[in-house]
Every structure is written in C-alpha cells, then in structure tokens.
C-alpha cells in the first residue's frame, strides 16, 4: 500500500474553482476585445461604403452630362427652339454638346425614319467628324433603338451593342423627342467601352482598381486595362468575360471565396470576395449586386484593393488581445493541469463502467491508483468489482444476461412461450475418451463446446446448459421471435459445417474425426427463472425439451456412421425456408411420446 499522502477531492475542487476567478478577468478581456472588434469592423464597413460611393459619384458625374444633354435637347425640341429640318444647325448643336464630353463617342439626332445627322469623335484627339446619316444604311445597329423610342416617352440605356462597322461595343442612351405631342425623332448618345474604361482609369489609383461589371453576369464593361482585350469583341461576344481580362488578379474572380458581409459590417447589397494576386498578396474584391442610381445603365461598380486596408486595424486589435490572453493563460495553466489530472481517471472509470454495463469484461483495464484519496478508493473498489463479475461471468451465460438487460428485466417470472430447442451429443464419446488423460479430455470437450457455442451465439440463441459433452440451447426466449425454428436450424447447420472443418484438421494431425448428433423440436414450453430462492436458473421445461433430446438420441438409429446427423421434427421443418435441404424420415416413436413424431433429416 502506498504511503504517499492522498489528496481529498473537496479541497482539490476548491482549488480548481478558485482558479476560475481568473476567468472573470478573461471574460472582461474578451468583452473588450469583442466591443473593439465591432467598432473596427464597423469602421472597415464605412470605409468600404465611402469608397464605393466615391466611385459611384465619379461615374454618375460622367453620366449626368449625358442625361442632362439629352434632357436639354428634349426641351429644346418641344419648345421648337431646335428645328429638326435644318441639318447644318443640328450638326453645329451636336458639335457644341459633344466637344466637352470626352467620355462620349458619338451623338446621333434622327427623325422617326432614322434620317438625320451624326457627330463622331474621331481617333485624333480633339477632332470631331460630322455629316448626315441614314441609320438603315449607315448604322443599322441603332435602328431598333429608334423604333423603341417611337413607342415610349422615357429615355433608356441600351444593352451592350456591338457595331460591326466600328468593330467595337457601345452603350447608347436614347432620348425620344416630341413636338406638339407627336414623336418627331430621337437623340442617341453612345459611349464606347474604351471611353467608359477611361473613366475607370481616372478614378482608379495604384492600390485601388475600379471596374464596371455587367448587371447579372461576370462580363466586364470597363476597366483601366480593358483596351488590351478589345480584339476579342464580336457580335456574339460584345463584352469581355472576367476570365479573359488582362488583370491577372481579377481574372480568377469566379474561383475566389465569397465572404460574409458581417466580416466587416458591409452593406448587404455588396458582395465581398477574397483572393491572392500573383505575388501572393491578399486582396479584397467588392462588387455591387445592382445599382439603382445609373438611370437604367445595366452595370454595377466593383473595386479590388489590398486586404491590409481592412485587415490591418483588426490584426492590431488581435495582437493586443493575444498579448493579454497569454498572460492570463499562464496563470490558468496550473489549474488546467490539475483539472486534467482529476478528469483523466474519471474518464477511464466512465469508459470502464460502460464496458461493464455491456458485460464486456475482457475489454476493461484495471483503473490505476490516484494521489486523490476518493479517486484511489474508487479505483480499488471498481477493480475488485470487475474481478468478482469476471468470476461469475464464467458460470452465468453472458448472452442471456445481456438479453434480459436489453429488455429491462432483472427477473424473469415463468411464462409459456413457443420455443425451439436444440440438443447435441458426441457419438461414442465414452469410448473415444478412454485413452485421454483428464487434462486432454477437458481440453477436447472445451474445444468442441466452443465450436458449437459460437454457432449458437451467431444465431442469437440462448445456451441453457452444458451437460458433459452435450449442449442444450433454445430460441424464442427471453426475446420473442416470430419464427424461432429458422435460427435454430441455421445454428444446427452451422455446427455441422464447423465439425466437418474441424475434422479435416484432426485427420491431418492423425486423430479420429468427431461424430455428433443434433436434435431439434419446436413447441410450447414454460420459460423463466426456475429453482430455489438462493439459486435459480433461467431455463425451459416441458415436453418439447424431452422431444428434442429424444430426436438427438434417435440419430444413432438413423445413421450411426455419419459425421453429423441432424434430426428435426415436422414442427421445425414446416417453418423453414426452401433453401435448406431436407430428407423425410417418416413417423418415429420416441421414448416418452405416445404419438409418433414426423422426423426430417436436415442436410448440410
């Protein structure tokens, strides 16, 4: 017995509880960190939204010049101050309106038939080209817009429109014109992808890249580097997909991870993505889901920028929080180690108790001693209990106890059940064992009974008793079975296969084969706890048991040379499936029965 001083669990737990005082300080630190984190995230969200609003305002300013010009033209035509039948005057007017709008590519003013004037911004900087135009012949791509304008009063933006004659894609703002309440023509103001991309170039910086993406798709409308991809534009593909832009980082947009907006308290109408550029630097991408302020232009604004813009304040906060936590954790380390020492034996005891509850005593390891007195007493008492149960387990059928426990029964009062009973016996065992020593005889019988017992257990049968070299087992109790005959017959056939396989090994070792007889019968029996109060057995009694025993004995008369002979009553065979081979024997008079039994031999 160890002479070391044992600790009591009460002061030990008191020490642990005292350690939790330090958790209060940790809670305060966490609350402060969480509050600061919320402030930092809100600040990050505000920074993002301010940046997006700045980009939107810069772009809307460019669009405002277009919409204002269209509205002014509409008013001038309605007031008859701008006659549409004077081409020279119209060209002069368009010259004056187009000149200051460098982001506009062309302006067309036509009558309902598509005839009118056109002023186009040439390739040379500052040069404007003008002349009369017939859309049907000169720019047929604009005809559907003129036709749509004739049916409505409100101005509208077109979708991406590829013009083969210009080999480029445009977005066209169309303003219907009327005079004296009659539709008299249309003003069309076109912005090329190149001109729109110049706008994004002006509002982008070295760190922040601004781009425009088509609403509802991943096609790029404007980007400072989009001009490098214009050669791929066509009528079938009027826009450049994000996978094909020259921006190496944005090119992987579809594979980027989408983050929760709550990560930085960002507005729900923005999508937040994260990725890494070619240098391995982390960057964020923010794209609007939809923009309601662009007068119907089907675009949404996006930006991508270094992640440190949002991460750095949060990282600094985390660094400060970690420093505080480290100091706190050091003070709790001792308490944690002590709690672990207490928890470990308790966990072992819990696991061992679960195995004991399942009667898996072989899987239970002895609990170690402990420096804590109560835990040490628990280990000693538990180990003694397992030792006692292990001894009892050798004499009490484990499967029977497990079945009773599974049904929630500690006792089993006698009751009548329909039960299938099986008896086995070794043919000629007395003469075969004459040449064996007591030890050899015991080893032989134990091996034989282990083979048969395994087949009974495999078919969920209950071993009632071992009688020398014989086995008695039954099915249908304690659990109820719809057809107890089937598993009983399967167990008998399994025994036959096991004996034949074992006999092969015996022959190879120069030993004589073992021959067994098996009897099976099905009928009503009294089953339950039978015996005196100080000693009871869970068993079955009744005429069915006697009949099964007599069938086993009848085997010597039917075939006294077979390795295995299985005789079953007709009550058994009537309930068997068709895949079991049988040989009818006929009615047989067995000892103790006045009426003959219909006997069938089961063939393995």
matplotlib code that plots the C-alpha trace (Angstrom):
import matplotlib.pyplot as plt

x = [0.0, 1.4, 2.5, 2.1, -0.3, -3.6, -5.5, -9.2, -11.4, -13.2, -10.1, -8.9, -12.1, -12.0, -8.6, -9.9, -13.0, -10.7, -8.8, -11.9, -11.7, -9.2, -11.8, -13.6, -10.6, -10.6, -14.3, -13.6, -10.8, -13.0, -15.8, -13.5, -11.9, -15.4, -16.5, -13.4, -13.7, -17.2, -16.0, -13.1, -15.4, -18.0, -15.2, -14.0, -17.5, -17.8, -14.5, -15.7, -19.0, -17.4, -15.0, -17.8, -19.9, -16.9, -16.5, -20.2, -20.3, -17.4, -19.1, -22.5, -21.0, -20.0, -23.4, -25.1, -23.5, -25.2, -28.6, -28.6, -27.7, -30.5, -33.0, -32.0, -32.3, -35.7, -36.9, -35.4, -37.2, -40.5, -40.3, -39.5, -36.2, -34.2, -35.8, -35.0, -35.3, -32.0, -29.1, -26.4, -27.9, -28.2, -24.6, -23.5, -25.6, -24.1, -20.6, -21.1, -22.7, -20.2, -17.0, -16.8, -18.0, -14.8, -16.3, -18.9, -18.1, -20.9, -24.2, -26.9, -30.1, -32.6, -36.2, -38.6, -37.3, -33.8, -32.6, -30.6, -27.1, -24.2, -21.2, -18.5, -15.4, -12.5, -9.3, -7.2, -7.5, -9.9, -11.2, -14.9, -16.4, -19.9, -22.4, -25.8, -26.8, -29.4, -29.3, -30.8, -27.9, -25.1, -25.6, -28.3, -27.4, -29.1, -32.4, -34.0, -33.3, -35.0, -38.0, -38.2, -38.0, -41.1, -43.2, -42.3, -41.6, -38.9, -35.2, -33.4, -30.0, -29.3, -27.6, -24.1, -24.3, -21.6, -21.3, -19.6, -18.8, -16.8, -15.6, -16.4, -19.1, -21.1, -23.8, -26.3, -28.5, -31.6, -33.9, -37.3, -38.1, -41.6, -43.1, -46.7, -47.3, -46.1, -42.9, -40.5, -37.2, -34.6, -31.3, -28.7, -25.6, -23.1, -20.3, -17.7, -16.1, -12.9, -14.4, -16.0, -12.8, -11.0, -13.4, -12.4, -8.7, -9.2, -10.8, -8.5, -5.3, -2.1, -3.7, -7.5, -8.6, -12.1, -14.1, -17.6, -19.3, -22.5, -25.5, -26.4, -23.2, -19.4, -18.8, -16.6, -17.8, -15.0, -11.5, -8.3, -6.7, -9.7, -8.3, -5.9, -8.8, -10.8, -9.6, -11.8, -15.1, -17.7, -21.4, -21.6, -19.4, -19.9, -18.3, -15.1, -15.7, -13.9, -11.9, -10.3, -9.3, -5.6, -6.0, -4.3, -5.9, -9.4, -9.2, -9.7, -12.8, -15.1, -12.8, -12.5, -14.0, -17.1, -17.1, -19.9, -20.7, -20.8, -17.0, -16.6, -20.1, -20.6, -23.9, -26.0, -26.2, -22.4, -20.6, -17.3, -14.7, -11.1, -8.2, -4.4, -2.5, 0.5, 2.8, 0.8, -0.6, -4.2, -6.7, -10.4, -13.0, -16.2, -18.9, -22.4, -25.3, -27.2, -27.0, -30.3, -28.7, -27.4, -30.6, -31.0, -27.5, -27.1, -23.8, -22.6, -19.4, -16.6, -13.2, -10.3, -7.7, -5.1, -6.6, -4.5, -6.8, -9.4, -7.3, -4.6, -6.7, -8.2, -4.8, -3.5, -6.5, -5.9, -2.3, -3.2, -5.8, -3.4, -0.8, -3.4, -4.6, -1.1, -0.6, -4.0, -3.4, -0.1, -2.0, -4.5, -2.0, -1.6, -5.3, -5.8, -3.1, -4.7, -8.2, -6.7, -5.3, -8.7, -10.6, -8.4, -9.2, -12.8, -12.9, -11.2, -13.7, -16.6, -15.4, -14.8, -18.3, -19.8, -18.0, -19.1, -22.7, -22.3, -20.7, -17.6, -15.3, -12.4, -12.2, -12.0, -8.5, -7.8, -8.1, -4.8, -4.2, -4.5, -3.0, -6.5, -8.0, -11.6, -10.4, -8.0, -10.8, -12.9, -10.2, -9.7, -13.5, -14.1, -11.2, -12.5, -16.0, -14.7, -12.8, -15.9, -18.0, -15.4, -15.5, -19.3, -19.3, -17.7, -20.7, -23.6, -24.5, -23.4, -25.7, -28.7, -27.9, -27.4, -30.8, -32.6, -31.0, -31.8, -35.5, -35.2, -35.8, -33.7, -36.1, -37.9, -41.0, -42.0, -44.3, -45.4, -43.7, -43.3, -39.6, -37.3, -35.0, -31.7, -29.7, -26.3, -24.2, -20.9, -21.4, -19.2, -17.6, -17.1, -15.0, -13.2, -12.1, -10.8, -7.3, -7.2, -5.9, -8.2, -6.4, -6.7, -10.4, -11.1, -9.3, -11.1, -14.5, -13.8, -12.7, -15.7, -18.2, -16.5, -17.2, -20.9, -21.4, -20.1, -22.7, -25.5, -24.3, -24.1, -27.8, -28.7, -29.6, -29.5, -27.2, -29.2, -26.5, -23.6, -24.1, -20.7, -20.0, -23.6, -25.2, -28.8, -29.9, -33.1, -34.6, -37.7, -36.8, -36.0, -36.7, -39.8, -39.2, -41.8, -40.1, -37.6, -37.3, -35.3, -32.3, -32.3, -32.0, -29.3, -27.3, -27.5, -26.3, -23.5, -22.5, -22.3, -20.1, -17.8, -17.5, -16.6, -14.0, -12.5, -12.4, -10.3, -7.7, -8.0, -7.4, -4.3, -3.0, -3.6, -6.7, -10.0, -12.9, -15.7, -19.2, -22.2, -25.9, -28.3, -32.0, -34.4, -38.0, -40.5, -43.4, -44.8, -42.6, -42.5, -39.6, -38.2, -36.4, -36.7, -35.1, -34.9, -34.7, -31.0, -30.2, -32.2, -31.6, -33.2, -34.3, -37.1, -39.1, -41.8, -42.4, -40.7, -37.4, -37.8, -38.8, -35.7, -33.5, -35.1, -34.6, -30.9, -30.8, -32.7, -29.8, -27.8, -30.6, -31.0, -27.3, -24.7, -21.7, -22.3, -20.1, -23.2, -26.8, -29.4, -33.0, -35.8, -39.5, -42.0, -43.0, -39.5, -39.3, -42.8, -41.4, -38.1, -37.3, -36.9, -33.1, -32.4, -32.1, -34.2, -34.7, -38.0, -37.5, -41.2, -43.1, -40.9, -41.9, -39.6, -39.3, -41.7, -44.1, -47.3, -47.8, -45.1, -43.2, -42.8, -39.0, -37.0, -33.2, -31.6, -28.7, -25.8]
y = [0.0, 3.4, 5.6, 8.8, 11.3, 11.3, 14.4, 14.9, 15.7, 18.6, 20.8, 19.8, 21.0, 24.1, 24.9, 24.5, 26.6, 29.3, 29.3, 30.2, 33.6, 34.3, 33.6, 36.7, 38.7, 36.7, 37.5, 41.2, 41.0, 39.1, 41.6, 44.5, 42.7, 41.9, 45.5, 46.9, 44.3, 45.5, 49.1, 48.1, 46.1, 48.9, 51.3, 48.9, 48.7, 52.5, 52.8, 50.4, 52.1, 55.5, 54.2, 52.7, 55.8, 57.9, 55.6, 55.8, 59.6, 59.9, 57.7, 59.3, 62.7, 61.5, 60.0, 63.2, 65.2, 62.7, 62.7, 66.5, 67.0, 64.6, 66.4, 69.8, 68.6, 67.2, 70.5, 72.5, 70.3, 70.5, 74.3, 74.4, 76.1, 73.3, 72.6, 69.1, 70.1, 72.1, 69.7, 72.4, 73.8, 70.3, 69.5, 72.7, 71.9, 68.4, 69.8, 72.1, 69.4, 66.6, 68.6, 68.9, 65.3, 63.4, 60.1, 60.2, 58.6, 59.8, 61.7, 61.0, 63.1, 61.5, 61.7, 58.7, 57.2, 57.1, 60.0, 62.9, 63.9, 62.3, 63.8, 61.3, 61.7, 60.8, 58.9, 62.0, 63.9, 66.8, 66.1, 65.6, 64.2, 65.2, 64.6, 63.5, 59.9, 57.3, 54.7, 51.9, 52.1, 53.6, 52.3, 49.6, 48.5, 51.7, 51.2, 49.0, 51.8, 54.4, 52.1, 51.6, 55.3, 55.8, 53.8, 55.5, 58.9, 58.0, 57.8, 54.5, 52.8, 50.0, 46.8, 46.2, 46.9, 45.7, 47.8, 45.8, 48.9, 50.3, 46.9, 48.0, 47.7, 50.7, 51.6, 54.0, 56.4, 57.1, 60.1, 60.2, 63.6, 65.1, 68.3, 69.3, 65.9, 64.0, 61.9, 63.7, 61.9, 60.5, 61.6, 58.8, 59.3, 56.5, 55.6, 53.0, 50.5, 52.4, 55.7, 54.2, 52.4, 55.8, 56.9, 54.0, 54.8, 58.3, 57.2, 54.2, 54.6, 52.5, 50.4, 50.6, 49.3, 50.3, 48.4, 48.0, 44.6, 43.9, 43.5, 39.8, 38.5, 38.4, 40.3, 43.4, 46.7, 49.0, 48.5, 50.6, 47.8, 46.6, 48.1, 45.1, 42.8, 44.7, 42.5, 39.7, 41.7, 40.5, 40.5, 37.1, 38.3, 42.1, 42.1, 40.6, 38.0, 38.4, 35.2, 36.9, 40.4, 41.3, 42.0, 38.8, 39.1, 39.8, 37.0, 34.5, 36.2, 33.2, 31.0, 33.5, 32.8, 34.8, 36.2, 37.0, 40.7, 40.6, 40.0, 43.8, 45.0, 45.7, 46.6, 43.6, 45.0, 44.5, 41.2, 40.6, 38.3, 37.5, 36.2, 36.4, 38.2, 36.8, 37.9, 36.0, 39.2, 39.0, 41.4, 42.0, 42.4, 44.3, 44.3, 45.8, 43.4, 46.2, 50.0, 51.9, 55.3, 54.9, 55.7, 52.1, 51.6, 47.8, 48.0, 47.6, 49.1, 46.9, 47.6, 45.5, 46.6, 45.2, 43.4, 45.3, 48.3, 46.3, 43.7, 45.9, 47.5, 44.1, 42.5, 45.1, 44.5, 40.8, 41.2, 43.3, 40.7, 37.8, 39.5, 39.9, 36.3, 34.9, 36.5, 35.2, 31.7, 31.4, 32.0, 29.3, 26.7, 25.2, 24.9, 23.3, 20.7, 19.9, 19.6, 17.2, 15.0, 14.8, 14.3, 11.5, 8.8, 9.8, 9.4, 6.0, 4.9, 6.1, 4.2, 1.1, 1.4, 1.4, -1.8, -3.4, -2.4, -4.3, -7.2, -6.8, -7.5, -8.6, -5.0, -3.5, -2.4, -2.1, 1.5, 3.0, 4.3, 8.0, 10.6, 11.8, 9.7, 9.4, 8.5, 6.0, 4.3, 4.3, 2.6, -0.1, -0.8, -0.8, -3.2, -5.6, -5.4, -6.3, -9.2, -10.6, -10.1, -11.9, -14.9, -15.0, -14.5, -17.9, -19.6, -17.4, -17.2, -13.8, -13.6, -14.5, -11.7, -9.2, -10.1, -9.8, -6.4, -5.2, -6.0, -4.1, -7.2, -8.1, -11.1, -13.5, -15.0, -18.3, -17.9, -20.0, -19.4, -21.2, -22.1, -24.1, -26.4, -27.9, -30.8, -32.1, -35.0, -36.6, -40.1, -42.6, -40.1, -42.6, -44.9, -42.1, -40.5, -43.7, -43.1, -39.5, -38.0, -35.8, -32.7, -33.9, -34.8, -31.4, -29.6, -31.8, -31.0, -27.3, -27.0, -28.9, -26.9, -23.7, -24.6, -25.4, -22.4, -20.0, -21.1, -20.8, -17.2, -16.4, -17.2, -15.3, -18.4, -18.9, -21.6, -23.3, -25.6, -27.8, -31.5, -33.1, -33.2, -32.1, -28.7, -27.6, -24.3, -22.6, -19.8, -17.7, -16.5, -14.2, -12.2, -13.1, -14.4, -14.7, -17.9, -19.4, -22.5, -20.8, -19.6, -22.9, -24.8, -22.4, -22.9, -26.7, -26.5, -24.1, -26.7, -29.4, -27.2, -26.3, -30.0, -31.1, -28.3, -29.3, -33.0, -32.1, -30.7, -33.7, -36.1, -34.1, -34.5, -38.2, -38.0, -39.7, -37.5, -36.4, -37.5, -35.6, -36.0, -32.9, -32.9, -30.0, -29.6, -26.7, -26.3, -24.7, -24.5, -22.9, -20.5, -18.3, -18.4, -21.9, -23.0, -22.3, -18.7, -19.0, -20.5, -20.1, -20.9, -19.2, -22.3, -24.1, -27.1, -29.1, -31.9, -30.0, -30.4, -34.1, -34.4, -32.6, -34.8, -37.9, -36.7, -36.3, -39.9, -41.2, -40.1, -43.3, -45.4, -43.4, -43.1, -44.3, -43.7, -40.1, -37.3, -35.2, -36.3, -33.5, -34.7, -32.2, -32.6, -31.6, -28.6, -27.3, -28.0, -26.6, -23.2, -23.3, -21.5, -23.5, -23.2, -25.8, -29.4, -32.0, -35.8, -37.1, -40.0, -40.5, -41.0, -42.3, -43.4, -41.7, -42.5, -40.7, -39.9, -41.9, -40.4, -40.8, -37.7, -36.9, -36.7, -34.9, -35.0, -31.7, -32.0, -29.5]
z = [0.0, -1.0, 1.9, -0.1, 1.2, -0.6, -1.5, -0.8, -3.7, -1.9, -1.4, -4.8, -6.5, -4.3, -5.7, -9.3, -8.6, -7.1, -10.3, -12.2, -10.6, -13.2, -15.8, -14.8, -15.9, -19.2, -19.7, -19.3, -21.8, -24.3, -23.9, -24.5, -27.5, -28.9, -28.5, -30.1, -32.9, -33.6, -33.8, -36.1, -38.3, -38.5, -39.4, -42.1, -43.5, -43.5, -45.3, -48.0, -48.4, -48.6, -51.3, -53.3, -53.0, -54.2, -57.3, -57.9, -57.6, -60.0, -62.6, -62.1, -62.8, -66.3, -66.9, -65.6, -68.5, -70.9, -69.3, -68.9, -72.5, -73.5, -71.3, -72.6, -76.2, -75.5, -74.0, -76.9, -79.5, -77.6, -77.5, -81.2, -80.4, -82.2, -85.6, -86.8, -90.5, -90.5, -90.8, -90.5, -87.4, -85.9, -86.7, -85.0, -82.0, -81.7, -82.1, -79.2, -76.9, -77.8, -77.5, -73.7, -73.1, -73.7, -72.4, -75.2, -78.6, -80.8, -80.9, -83.5, -84.0, -86.4, -87.3, -86.9, -90.2, -88.9, -91.1, -89.6, -88.6, -86.8, -85.0, -84.1, -82.0, -84.3, -83.4, -83.3, -80.0, -80.3, -83.8, -84.5, -87.6, -88.7, -91.5, -92.5, -91.7, -92.7, -90.0, -92.1, -94.5, -92.3, -88.8, -88.9, -85.3, -84.0, -85.8, -83.1, -80.6, -82.8, -83.2, -79.4, -78.8, -81.1, -78.6, -75.3, -73.8, -71.3, -72.1, -71.8, -72.0, -74.4, -73.5, -74.8, -78.6, -80.9, -84.1, -86.9, -88.9, -85.9, -84.6, -81.1, -78.4, -77.2, -74.6, -76.1, -74.2, -76.3, -75.7, -77.5, -78.9, -79.4, -80.5, -80.1, -78.5, -81.6, -81.8, -84.1, -83.6, -81.3, -79.8, -79.4, -77.3, -77.4, -75.0, -76.2, -73.8, -74.5, -73.3, -70.2, -69.3, -69.4, -66.7, -64.5, -65.3, -64.0, -60.7, -60.0, -58.1, -57.7, -55.0, -55.8, -59.1, -60.2, -62.8, -64.1, -64.5, -66.3, -64.1, -63.5, -65.2, -64.9, -68.1, -67.8, -69.2, -68.1, -66.7, -66.9, -68.8, -70.9, -74.1, -74.2, -74.8, -77.4, -80.3, -78.9, -79.2, -81.7, -82.3, -80.5, -77.6, -77.3, -73.8, -72.3, -69.7, -66.5, -67.2, -70.2, -68.9, -68.6, -64.9, -63.6, -60.2, -61.3, -63.9, -61.1, -59.7, -60.2, -58.1, -55.2, -51.9, -51.1, -47.5, -45.2, -45.2, -41.5, -41.5, -41.9, -41.4, -45.1, -46.6, -47.8, -51.4, -51.8, -52.5, -50.7, -52.2, -51.2, -53.3, -53.8, -56.6, -58.4, -55.6, -53.1, -51.6, -50.2, -51.9, -51.5, -54.3, -53.7, -56.3, -56.2, -56.7, -58.5, -58.9, -58.9, -59.4, -63.0, -64.8, -66.1, -67.4, -66.7, -64.9, -61.4, -59.8, -58.5, -56.9, -55.7, -53.2, -50.8, -47.9, -45.4, -45.9, -43.8, -42.1, -40.5, -37.8, -37.0, -36.9, -34.5, -32.3, -32.4, -31.5, -28.4, -27.4, -27.8, -25.6, -22.8, -23.3, -23.0, -19.6, -18.5, -19.8, -17.9, -14.6, -15.5, -16.7, -13.3, -12.7, -16.1, -15.4, -12.1, -13.6, -16.2, -13.5, -12.0, -15.2, -16.6, -14.0, -14.0, -17.8, -17.5, -14.9, -17.1, -20.1, -18.0, -16.4, -19.9, -20.8, -17.6, -18.4, -21.7, -19.8, -22.0, -19.0, -21.2, -22.5, -19.1, -17.9, -14.3, -13.1, -11.8, -8.3, -7.7, -5.4, -4.7, -1.9, -3.2, -6.7, -5.3, -3.3, -6.4, -8.4, -5.8, -5.4, -9.1, -9.8, -7.1, -8.6, -12.1, -10.6, -9.0, -12.1, -14.2, -11.9, -12.0, -15.8, -16.2, -14.8, -15.9, -19.7, -20.8, -23.8, -21.5, -19.1, -21.9, -23.4, -20.1, -19.5, -23.0, -22.2, -18.9, -16.8, -13.7, -13.0, -15.4, -13.9, -15.6, -18.6, -21.6, -24.9, -28.3, -28.2, -30.5, -28.5, -29.7, -28.2, -29.3, -28.2, -29.3, -30.7, -28.9, -26.6, -23.8, -25.8, -27.6, -24.3, -22.7, -24.0, -22.9, -19.7, -17.6, -19.0, -22.6, -22.1, -20.7, -23.5, -26.1, -24.6, -24.2, -27.8, -29.0, -27.0, -28.1, -31.8, -31.1, -28.8, -31.4, -33.9, -31.3, -30.4, -34.1, -34.5, -31.3, -29.4, -25.6, -24.2, -21.5, -20.2, -21.0, -19.9, -20.2, -24.0, -24.8, -25.3, -24.8, -26.4, -27.2, -29.3, -28.6, -25.1, -23.4, -26.6, -28.6, -32.2, -34.9, -36.2, -33.7, -35.9, -38.6, -36.5, -34.6, -37.9, -39.1, -35.9, -36.4, -40.0, -38.8, -36.2, -39.0, -41.1, -38.1, -37.1, -40.7, -40.9, -37.6, -38.6, -41.6, -39.2, -36.9, -39.8, -40.9, -37.3, -37.3, -35.0, -35.4, -36.6, -34.2, -34.9, -33.4, -33.3, -33.1, -32.3, -33.0, -31.8, -31.6, -29.2, -26.1, -23.0, -19.7, -19.7, -16.9, -13.6, -12.2, -8.9, -5.2, -3.9, -3.2, -6.6, -9.8, -13.5, -16.5, -18.3, -20.2, -19.0, -20.8, -23.2, -26.1, -24.3, -23.9, -27.6, -28.8, -26.6, -27.9, -31.5, -30.8, -29.4, -32.4, -34.6, -33.7, -35.2, -38.4, -39.4, -36.8, -39.2, -40.3, -39.1, -38.4, -38.2, -37.7, -36.9, -36.7, -36.0, -38.6, -36.3, -37.1, -40.9, -41.6, -40.7, -42.6, -45.8, -49.0, -49.3, -46.6, -48.0, -46.2, -46.2, -44.8, -42.4, -41.6, -38.3, -35.5, -31.9, -29.4, -25.8, -23.6, -26.5, -27.1, -30.6, -33.3, -34.4, -38.1, -38.4, -41.1, -41.5, -42.3, -44.8, -44.6]

ax = plt.figure().add_subplot(projection="3d")
ax.plot(x, y, z, "-o")
ax.set_aspect("equal")
plt.show()
